């Protein structure tokens, strides 16, 4: 029976992404002189959200402001950035992954607001949302998360006066179709949909990790989380593996690698560093790379998921302290430059675009070993009504290959490789000729030696008739 390979952090062989690097784009693409960034948000709130059209950041000041920046207008930002006004402090905000013109906010007045952003952005503050909804029993909304495959399905978490609750909303109907309120005993720090959208993973202040059935609320698995009660982040790596980023004892930041099949103990644990900064995480399922960074850090840590283990690879260093990052869809990557990811890095006074690149020997070809078919986020798999009826449909995948590029898998071997092969064949032929000559010489020497041995043998004795006859024996 083959020995079971246990997952671990780090391997003897190098990851194929060992030499990835983060390239800061030209200063003319930066968004400079950002003023009034609000950083007094809870650890569960990311301070920047972005898509291919807009960037959203929370701003200080009355009215619960979320500034909307048009990505087509880099440079020095206005002192007064046009914002959506939520009437009370914003606790969480997210762009709709299937409609880039829709922003959803949650605020301390326990209301969820849906905002429609015009194509050109907003020129003045926007105070009238498309719709506002909530629940009379909902209190202190902390998180909002869109369903990964279905349009208009939204998850929220709230405290509800000491009864932590997960609600799943039909945004179009403005109704909480599913309410899960008996599964958690303390504040929910993090909540993440599984890739297929059928399960939910949570971490809580009671130091527990749970996996729930999204429709029924049944607890599929439960286990211990980090030792600290400080906020942590949960993220799915695939349909089975999860990663939780949080704190061990003291200010030791760590990653737990877990299997949803058994949460009784982590598969592996790795220490990142020692710092008080609460960390955010992003996972690229195409390249299987986990990005982790904390507020107030200069470094983004990267890990490659390989053979059920996480390998620490390169670090992406920034020049200033960061407050968060927001990754863009894969379709924005420059595949001709072998850019596998692109993100915005938020600092206290500007927003910087970065590209994550991998060095390759033949960049003139489309690297189909790196750019696998990616999820098509332009087309949801189904609508909210079908999901709430129990249907599960998955997103289609699309190729990122440009029309004018040939895939590396079908490209001819490089000239150097062809020359090396030719030299090898020549050497092989030379060796064959030399061997044949050697064998021929050995045969010649063997024949000559045999002849020489034959000549050295003694002459046979003379026959009797050749003996001398006595003289008296001759006839007269």
C-alpha positions in Angstrom: 0.0 0.0 0.0 1.4 3.4 -1.0 2.4 5.7 1.8 0.0 8.6 2.3 1.6 12.0 1.5 0.7 14.4 4.3 0.2 18.1 3.3 2.8 20.5 4.5 4.1 24.0 4.0 7.2 23.9 1.7 8.7 21.3 -0.5 12.1 20.2 -1.5 11.6 21.1 -5.2 11.0 24.7 -6.3 7.6 26.0 -7.3 7.1 27.0 -10.9 6.1 30.4 -9.6 9.1 30.8 -7.4 10.3 33.9 -9.3 7.1 35.8 -9.7 7.4 39.6 -9.2 5.1 42.5 -8.7 5.6 45.3 -11.2 4.4 48.7 -10.3 2.8 50.4 -13.2 4.0 53.8 -14.6 3.3 56.8 -12.3 0.9 58.2 -14.9 -1.5 55.3 -14.2 -1.6 56.1 -10.4 -4.4 57.8 -8.6 -2.6 60.5 -6.6 -3.4 62.8 -3.7 -6.1 60.7 -2.2 -7.5 62.7 0.7 -9.8 61.7 3.6 -9.5 57.9 3.5 -11.4 56.4 6.3 -9.4 53.7 8.1 -11.5 53.3 11.2 -13.2 50.2 9.8 -13.4 46.8 11.5 -10.9 44.2 10.5 -13.5 42.3 8.5 -13.9 45.3 6.1 -11.6 45.7 3.1 -10.9 49.3 2.4 -10.8 49.1 -1.4 -13.0 47.4 -3.9 -12.5 47.5 -7.7 -13.5 46.2 -11.1 -12.6 47.1 -14.6 -14.6 50.3 -14.5 -14.6 51.8 -11.0 -12.6 51.9 -7.7 -14.5 52.4 -4.4 -12.9 53.5 -1.1 -14.5 54.7 2.2 -14.1 58.4 3.0 -14.3 60.2 6.2 -16.9 62.8 6.9 -20.7 62.8 7.6 -23.1 60.8 5.6 -21.3 57.5 5.3 -19.3 58.2 2.2 -17.9 55.8 -0.3 -15.9 57.5 -3.0 -16.3 56.3 -6.6 -13.2 56.7 -8.9 -13.4 56.1 -12.6 -10.5 53.9 -13.6 -10.2 55.8 -16.9 -9.2 59.0 -15.1 -5.9 58.4 -13.3 -3.8 61.2 -12.0 -4.4 63.7 -9.3 -7.7 63.1 -7.6 -10.2 65.8 -6.8 -10.1 67.1 -3.2 -13.8 66.2 -3.0 -14.2 62.8 -4.6 -17.8 62.2 -5.7 -19.4 59.6 -3.4 -22.5 57.6 -2.6 -24.0 58.8 0.7 -25.3 56.0 3.0 -26.7 58.2 5.7 -24.6 56.4 8.4 -21.2 54.9 8.7 -20.4 52.2 6.2 -19.5 48.8 7.6 -19.0 46.9 4.3 -19.3 47.4 0.6 -18.9 45.3 -2.6 -19.3 45.5 -6.3 -21.6 43.1 -8.0 -19.3 40.6 -9.8 -21.8 40.2 -12.6 -22.7 43.8 -13.0 -19.8 46.3 -12.6 -22.2 49.2 -12.4 -23.8 48.0 -9.2 -22.3 48.7 -5.7 -23.9 47.3 -2.6 -23.3 48.9 0.8 -24.1 47.9 4.4 -24.1 50.6 7.1 -24.6 51.0 10.9 -28.3 51.9 10.4 -28.7 48.2 9.6 -29.7 48.9 6.0 -28.5 47.4 2.8 -28.4 49.8 -0.2 -28.0 49.1 -3.8 -26.4 51.8 -6.0 -26.3 52.0 -9.7 -23.2 53.8 -11.0 -23.5 55.4 -14.5 -21.0 54.3 -17.2 -19.1 57.6 -16.9 -19.1 57.4 -13.1 -20.6 60.0 -10.8 -19.8 63.7 -11.0 -21.5 64.8 -7.8 -22.5 63.0 -4.6 -25.2 60.4 -5.1 -27.7 60.2 -2.2 -30.5 58.1 -3.8 -29.9 54.4 -4.1 -31.8 52.1 -6.4 -33.3 50.3 -3.4 -32.9 50.0 0.4 -33.8 46.9 2.4 -33.1 45.1 5.7 -34.8 43.2 8.5 -36.4 44.5 11.7 -34.3 42.0 13.7 -31.0 42.7 12.0 -28.4 44.5 14.0 -24.8 45.5 13.4 -24.2 44.2 9.8 -20.6 43.2 9.4 -20.2 41.4 6.1 -21.7 41.2 2.7 -20.7 38.6 0.1 -22.1 38.0 -3.4 -22.8 34.4 -4.5 -19.9 33.2 -6.8 -22.0 31.8 -9.6 -25.5 33.2 -9.3 -26.8 36.7 -10.0 -28.6 38.7 -7.3 -27.9 36.4 -4.4 -26.2 38.2 -1.5 -25.0 36.9 1.9 -24.9 39.1 5.0 -23.8 38.6 8.6 -25.0 40.5 11.6 -24.9 40.4 15.4 -28.6 40.6 16.0 -28.4 41.5 19.7 -26.1 38.6 20.6 -27.4 36.1 18.1 -25.0 36.0 15.2 -27.0 35.5 12.0 -26.3 34.7 8.4 -28.9 35.8 5.9 -29.1 35.0 2.2 -31.0 37.6 0.2 -32.7 37.7 -3.1 -31.6 41.2 -4.1 -34.3 41.7 -6.8 -37.0 40.7 -4.4 -35.3 42.5 -1.5 -36.1 39.6 0.8 -34.0 37.4 3.1 -35.0 34.0 1.7 -32.7 32.0 4.1 -31.9 33.0 7.8 -29.3 30.9 9.7 -29.3 32.1 13.3 -28.6 29.1 15.6 -25.2 27.9 14.3 -22.9 30.5 15.9 -22.4 31.6 19.5 -20.3 34.7 19.0 -19.3 37.4 16.5 -18.7 36.1 12.9 -15.3 37.4 11.7 -15.3 35.9 8.2 -17.7 34.2 5.9 -16.9 32.7 2.5 -18.9 30.9 -0.2 -17.5 27.6 -1.5 -16.5 27.8 -5.2 -19.7 26.0 -6.3 -21.9 28.2 -4.0 -23.4 25.3 -2.1 -21.6 25.8 1.3 -20.4 28.5 3.5 -17.3 28.6 5.7 -17.1 30.9 8.8 -14.7 31.9 11.5 -15.9 33.4 14.8 -14.8 35.1 17.9 -15.5 31.8 19.8 -12.4 30.4 18.0 -14.4 28.1 15.8 -14.4 27.3 12.1 -17.6 25.9 10.6 -18.7 24.7 7.2 -22.5 25.1 6.7 -24.9 23.9 4.0 -25.9 27.2 2.5 -29.5 26.3 2.0 -30.3 24.3 5.1 -27.8 25.7 7.6 -26.7 22.2 8.6 -23.2 22.1 10.1 -21.2 20.0 7.7 -18.0 20.3 9.7 -16.7 22.1 12.8 -13.2 22.6 14.4 -10.9 24.9 16.3 -9.7 28.1 14.7 -6.7 30.4 15.7 -5.8 30.7 19.4 -6.4 34.5 19.3 -9.8 36.2 19.4 -8.5 38.9 16.9 -10.2 38.9 13.5 -9.3 36.3 11.0 -10.1 35.6 7.3 -11.4 32.5 5.7 -10.9 31.6 2.1 -11.7 28.5 -0.1 -8.7 27.2 -2.1 -10.8 24.5 -3.9 -13.8 22.4 -3.3 -12.1 20.7 -0.4 -9.3 22.8 1.0 -9.6 26.1 3.0 -7.1 28.6 4.4 -7.7 30.7 7.4 -5.4 33.7 8.0 -5.3 35.0 11.6 -3.3 35.3 14.8 -1.7 32.7 17.0 -0.5 33.6 20.5 0.5 37.2 20.9 0.8 39.0 17.5 2.1 36.0 15.6 0.3 36.0 12.2 -0.3 32.5 10.7 -2.1 30.5 8.1 -4.0 27.4 8.8 -4.5 24.9 5.9 -7.7 22.9 6.5 -9.8 20.2 4.9 -13.5 20.6 5.1 -13.8 16.8 5.5 -12.2 17.0 9.0 -11.8 20.4 10.8 -10.8 18.8 14.1 -7.2 19.9 13.4 -5.5 21.8 10.6 -3.6 19.9 8.0 -0.7 22.4 8.4 0.1 25.6 10.1 2.7 28.2 9.0 3.9 31.4 10.7 3.9 34.5 8.5 5.5 37.0 10.8 4.9 39.0 14.0 2.8 42.1 13.5 -0.5 43.5 14.9 -1.8 44.3 11.4 -5.0 42.5 10.5 -4.6 40.6 7.2 -6.5 40.3 4.0 -6.3 37.4 1.6 -7.0 36.7 -2.1 -6.7 33.4 -3.9 -6.1 32.9 -7.6 -7.6 29.5 -8.5 -6.1 29.4 -12.0 -2.5 29.7 -10.8 -3.3 28.4 -7.3 -1.5 31.3 -5.6 -2.6 32.8 -2.3 -1.9 36.4 -1.6 -1.8 37.6 2.0 -1.1 41.1 3.3 -1.9 43.2 6.4 -2.8 46.8 7.0 0.3 48.9 7.7 2.6 46.4 5.9 4.9 47.0 3.0 4.9 43.3 1.9 2.4 41.0 0.2 3.2 37.4 1.0 2.5 34.8 -1.7 2.0 31.0 -1.4 1.6 28.4 -4.1 -0.8 25.5 -3.5 0.9 22.4 -4.7 0.3 18.7 -3.8 -2.1 19.7 -1.0 0.5 22.0 0.6 1.3 25.7 0.6 4.8 26.7 -0.6 6.0 30.2 0.4 7.3 31.9 -2.8 8.3 35.5 -3.7 7.3 38.6 -1.7 5.9 41.6 -3.4 7.4 44.7 -1.8 5.9 48.2 -1.8 7.5 51.5 -1.2 4.9 52.8 1.2 2.6 51.3 3.9 -0.5 49.7 2.4 -4.1 49.7 3.6 -5.4 47.0 1.4 -5.5 45.6 -2.1 -8.2 44.7 -4.7 -7.6 42.2 -7.4 -9.1 42.6 -10.9 -10.6 39.9 -13.2 -8.2 37.8 -15.2 -9.4 39.3 -18.4 -7.5 42.6 -17.5 -4.1 40.8 -17.4 -1.6 41.5 -20.1 -1.0 37.9 -21.2 1.7 38.9 -23.7 3.8 40.2 -20.8 2.9 36.9 -18.9 1.0 39.0 -16.3 -0.9 36.4 -14.3 -2.7 38.8 -11.9 -3.4 42.5 -11.7 -4.5 44.5 -8.6 -4.8 47.9 -7.0 -2.7 48.6 -3.9 -4.2 51.2 -1.5 -1.9 53.4 0.5 -2.9 56.3 2.8 -2.8 58.9 0.0 -2.8 57.1 -3.4 -3.9 54.0 -5.3 -1.2 52.1 -7.2 -1.8 49.5 -10.0 0.4 46.4 -9.9 0.9 43.5 -12.3 2.1 40.1 -11.1 4.4 38.5 -13.7 6.2 35.2 -14.2 9.5 35.1 -16.1 9.4 32.7 -19.1 12.0 31.6 -21.6 9.7 32.1 -24.7 7.4 35.0 -24.1 6.5 35.3 -27.8 4.1 32.3 -27.3 0.9 32.1 -25.3 1.8 30.4 -22.1 -1.1 28.0 -22.0 0.5 26.1 -19.0 0.0 29.3 -16.9 -3.1 30.9 -18.5 -5.6 28.1 -18.2 -9.3 28.7 -19.2 -10.7 31.1 -16.6 -14.1 31.7 -15.1 -16.4 33.8 -17.3 -17.6 36.4 -14.8 -19.5 38.3 -17.6 -22.2 35.7 -17.6 -23.7 34.3 -14.3 -24.6 30.6 -14.3 -28.1 31.2 -13.1 -30.5 33.6 -11.5 -31.6 33.9 -7.9 -34.9 32.2 -8.4 -33.4 29.0 -9.7 -30.7 28.9 -7.0 -33.3 29.3 -4.2 -35.2 26.4 -5.8 -32.2 24.2 -5.3 -30.5 24.3 -8.7 -26.7 24.4 -8.9 -25.1 25.6 -12.1 -21.5 26.4 -12.6 -19.8 29.2 -14.5 -18.5 28.6 -18.0 -14.8 29.1 -18.7 -13.2 31.2 -21.4 -9.7 31.2 -23.0 -7.4 34.2 -22.6 -5.4 33.3 -25.7 -5.0 36.3 -28.1 -5.8 35.6 -31.7 -2.3 36.6 -32.8 -0.4 34.3 -30.4 0.4 30.6 -30.9 0.2 28.4 -27.7 3.4 27.2 -26.2 2.2 23.6 -26.2 2.1 23.5 -30.0 5.1 25.7 -30.7 8.2 24.2 -32.4 11.2 23.5 -30.2 13.5 26.5 -29.8 16.6 26.8 -32.1 19.0 26.2 -29.2 17.1 23.0 -28.3 17.2 21.9 -32.0 20.9 22.6 -32.2 21.5 20.7 -28.9 19.5 17.8 -30.3 21.5 17.9 -33.6 24.8 17.9 -31.6 23.6 15.1 -29.5 22.7 13.0 -32.6 26.1 13.8 -34.2 27.8 12.8 -31.0 25.7 9.7 -30.9 26.7 8.9 -34.5 30.3 9.6 -33.8 30.2 7.3 -30.8 28.6 4.6 -33.0 31.3 5.0 -35.7 34.1 4.9 -33.1 32.6 1.7 -31.6 32.3 0.1 -35.0 36.0 0.9 -35.8 37.0 -0.4 -32.4 35.2 -3.7 -32.9 36.7 -4.0 -36.4 40.2 -3.5 -35.0 39.6 -6.0 -32.3 38.6 -8.6 -34.9 41.7 -7.8 -36.9 44.0 -8.2 -33.9 42.3 -11.4 -33.0 42.8 -12.9 -36.5 46.5 -11.8 -36.5 47.1 -13.3 -33.1 45.6 -16.6 -34.2 48.0 -16.7 -37.2 51.0 -16.0 -35.0 50.0 -18.7 -32.6 49.7 -21.2 -35.5 53.3 -20.4 -36.7 54.8 -21.0 -33.2 53.6 -24.7 -33.1 56.5 -27.4 -33.3 57.0 -29.3 -36.7 55.6 -32.8 -36.8 58.2 -35.8 -36.8 59.4 -37.3 -40.2 57.7 -40.3 -41.7 59.6 -43.8 -41.5 60.1 -44.0 -45.3 62.2 -40.9 -45.1 64.9 -42.6 -42.9 68.4 -43.1 -44.4 68.9 -46.6 -46.0 72.1 -48.5 -45.1 74.5 -48.9 -48.1 74.6 -52.7 -47.9 70.8 -52.8 -48.3 71.0 -51.5 -51.8 70.6 -54.2 -54.5 73.5 -54.8 -56.7 
